[in-house]
Amino acid sequence: MRQRTLNSSDALNAMSQDDKLIDLNAERAKRIHDLNDKRLNEVRQAFEQAMPLGKAKKKPKNKPKKR
């Protein structure tokens, strides 16, 4: 009787079929992304308080006159 050995592709196929497995790298990337977004928003709010931006002035769309 011959035993079948599992190779890495068999292991990957078995893992992909199990819905309960969690991709820890993907979860960590999401968590780091969320932390970075939170930090970015905090810095953005601090800048807005320190240096508030005035309302943007609209540029006229008139063509310059030829001289």
PEQUI-V878922 format. One line per field, one symbol per residue. ss: DSSP state (h for helix, s for strand, l for the rest). psi: psi as a letter, one per 30 degrees, with the letter a starting at -180 (. if undefined). A space follows every 50 residues. Layout:
# PEQUI-V878922
ss: ???
psi: ???
This chain:
# PEQUI-V878922
ss: lllllllhhhhhhhhhhllllllhhhhhhhhhhhhhhhhhhhhhhhhhhh lllllllllllllllll
psi: kkkkkkleeeeeeeeffjffkkjeeeeeeeeeeeeeeeeeeeeeeeeeee ikklkkkkkkgkkkkk.
